[in-house]
Amino acid sequence: MNLQEIEQQYNQYTGMYHTGDITKEEYVNLLQGLEVEKAVSLNAEELQYKEQLNMAINAAISAASVLA
């Protein structure tokens, strides 16, 4: 689940809570689940970024080593 999907879920849950479709306890439980999803999503995005950065650094090292 990406951050945009998490935001959509948040808006949906908030609307359901405000209209009385879910209880306060259900709302809190759903939001806690979204908090976990957000952490997983951010960690996945960060890992992908770190891997791309690592590849770029390794490519630069290889290129510099060839020139040396």
Phi, psi and omega in degrees: 000127179271174185296327179294319178294322177297318178297319178297318178297317178302312180297320179295312180298319180296317177298317179296322179293316182292332178270357178085011179288336177228155180280170177299319180296317178297318180299313180298317179299317179296318179294324177296322175296321178294325178298318178295314179301319180298316180298317179296316181297314180296320179296321179294317179295319180295319179297318178298316179297316180297321180294319178296318179296318179298319179296319180295318179295315179297322177295319178294321178296315180297316181296318179293325180292325179292322182284339185283000000 
